[in-house]
Amino acid sequence: MSQVIIGMADENLVADLMSLLEEMDGFTVRAVAKSPTELVDLASRLEPDVVFLQQTPGIDRVSQTIQDLANRRPSTAVIQVPQLHPPAPG
């Protein structure tokens, strides 16, 4: 069973991804992180097999988060989920 952490602030996208993972055998979502800092901390403590992440506008660059994850958990697969539509102006 592959342990998964999701790093996304978009609750709709998290719900969609969790639904997809529930339909597939072999994946257990251990945690959902709302920020890059929380994601790196959870990955260090929970030692997931897979991390899904999405860049949050206005927060850390996703490349830095990926580098931090790779440095702390080199055996963890990191999958970047693209932003499907631009954020609403505001």
C-alpha positions as a Markdown table, in Angstrom:
| # | Residue | x | y | z |
|---|---|---|---|---|
| 1 | Met | 0.0 | 0.0 | 0.0 |
| 2 | Ser | 1.5 | 3.3 | -1.1 |
| 3 | Gln | 1.3 | 6.1 | 1.5 |
| 4 | Val | 0.3 | 9.5 | 0.0 |
| 5 | Ile | 0.4 | 13.1 | 1.2 |
| 6 | Ile | -1.5 | 15.8 | -0.7 |
| 7 | Gly | -0.1 | 19.3 | -0.7 |
| 8 | Met | -2.8 | 21.6 | -2.0 |
| 9 | Ala | -4.8 | 24.5 | -0.7 |
| 10 | Asp | -7.6 | 24.1 | -3.3 |
| 11 | Glu | -10.2 | 22.0 | -1.4 |
| 12 | Asn | -12.1 | 21.1 | -4.5 |
| 13 | Leu | -9.0 | 19.7 | -6.1 |
| 14 | Val | -8.1 | 17.8 | -3.0 |
| 15 | Ala | -11.5 | 16.2 | -2.9 |
| 16 | Asp | -11.3 | 15.2 | -6.6 |
| 17 | Leu | -7.8 | 13.7 | -6.1 |
| 18 | Met | -8.9 | 11.8 | -3.0 |
| 19 | Ser | -11.9 | 10.4 | -4.8 |
| 20 | Leu | -9.6 | 9.2 | -7.6 |
| 21 | Leu | -7.2 | 7.6 | -5.2 |
| 22 | Glu | -10.0 | 5.9 | -3.3 |
| 23 | Glu | -11.1 | 4.3 | -6.6 |
| 24 | Met | -7.6 | 2.9 | -7.2 |
| 25 | Asp | -6.2 | 0.0 | -5.2 |
| 26 | Gly | -2.9 | 0.5 | -3.4 |
| 27 | Phe | -3.1 | 4.1 | -2.2 |
| 28 | Thr | -3.8 | 5.5 | 1.3 |
| 29 | Val | -3.9 | 9.3 | 1.9 |
| 30 | Arg | -2.2 | 9.9 | 5.2 |
| 31 | Ala | -2.5 | 13.7 | 5.3 |
| 32 | Val | -3.4 | 16.9 | 3.4 |
| 33 | Ala | -1.1 | 19.9 | 3.8 |
| 34 | Lys | -2.3 | 23.5 | 3.0 |
| 35 | Ser | 1.2 | 25.1 | 2.8 |
| 36 | Pro | 4.6 | 24.2 | 1.5 |
| 37 | Thr | 6.1 | 24.3 | 5.0 |
| 38 | Glu | 3.4 | 22.0 | 6.4 |
| 39 | Leu | 3.9 | 19.6 | 3.4 |
| 40 | Val | 7.7 | 19.3 | 3.9 |
| 41 | Asp | 7.2 | 18.8 | 7.7 |
| 42 | Leu | 4.5 | 16.1 | 7.1 |
| 43 | Ala | 6.7 | 14.4 | 4.6 |
| 44 | Ser | 9.6 | 14.3 | 7.0 |
| 45 | Arg | 7.5 | 12.8 | 9.8 |
| 46 | Leu | 5.2 | 10.5 | 7.9 |
| 47 | Glu | 7.7 | 9.2 | 5.2 |
| 48 | Pro | 5.2 | 8.9 | 2.3 |
| 49 | Asp | 5.8 | 7.0 | -0.9 |
| 50 | Val | 4.1 | 9.7 | -3.0 |
| 51 | Val | 3.5 | 13.4 | -2.6 |
| 52 | Phe | 1.1 | 15.3 | -4.8 |
| 53 | Leu | 1.5 | 19.0 | -4.8 |
| 54 | Gln | 0.2 | 22.1 | -6.5 |
| 55 | Gln | 1.8 | 25.5 | -6.6 |
| 56 | Thr | -0.2 | 28.0 | -4.5 |
| 57 | Pro | -0.1 | 31.5 | -6.0 |
| 58 | Gly | 1.7 | 34.0 | -3.9 |
| 59 | Ile | 3.5 | 31.4 | -1.7 |
| 60 | Asp | 6.8 | 29.5 | -2.2 |
| 61 | Arg | 7.8 | 28.5 | -5.6 |
| 62 | Val | 6.9 | 24.9 | -6.2 |
| 63 | Ser | 10.5 | 24.2 | -7.4 |
| 64 | Gln | 11.9 | 25.1 | -4.0 |
| 65 | Thr | 9.3 | 22.8 | -2.3 |
| 66 | Ile | 10.2 | 19.9 | -4.6 |
| 67 | Gln | 13.9 | 20.5 | -3.8 |
| 68 | Asp | 13.2 | 20.5 | -0.1 |
| 69 | Leu | 11.2 | 17.2 | -0.4 |
| 70 | Ala | 14.0 | 15.6 | -2.5 |
| 71 | Asn | 16.6 | 16.6 | 0.1 |
| 72 | Arg | 14.7 | 15.2 | 3.0 |
| 73 | Arg | 12.9 | 12.2 | 1.4 |
| 74 | Pro | 14.9 | 11.2 | -1.8 |
| 75 | Ser | 12.9 | 8.0 | -2.2 |
| 76 | Thr | 9.5 | 9.8 | -2.3 |
| 77 | Ala | 7.9 | 10.3 | -5.7 |
| 78 | Val | 6.8 | 13.9 | -6.1 |
| 79 | Ile | 4.0 | 14.6 | -8.6 |
| 80 | Gln | 3.2 | 18.2 | -9.5 |
| 81 | Val | -0.5 | 18.8 | -10.3 |
| 82 | Pro | -1.0 | 21.7 | -12.7 |
| 83 | Gln | -3.3 | 24.5 | -11.9 |
| 84 | Leu | -6.3 | 23.9 | -14.1 |
| 85 | His | -7.6 | 27.4 | -14.2 |
| 86 | Pro | -6.2 | 30.7 | -13.1 |
| 87 | Pro | -7.2 | 32.0 | -9.6 |
| 88 | Ala | -10.0 | 34.5 | -9.5 |
| 89 | Pro | -8.8 | 38.1 | -9.4 |
| 90 | Gly | -9.1 | 39.5 | -6.0 |
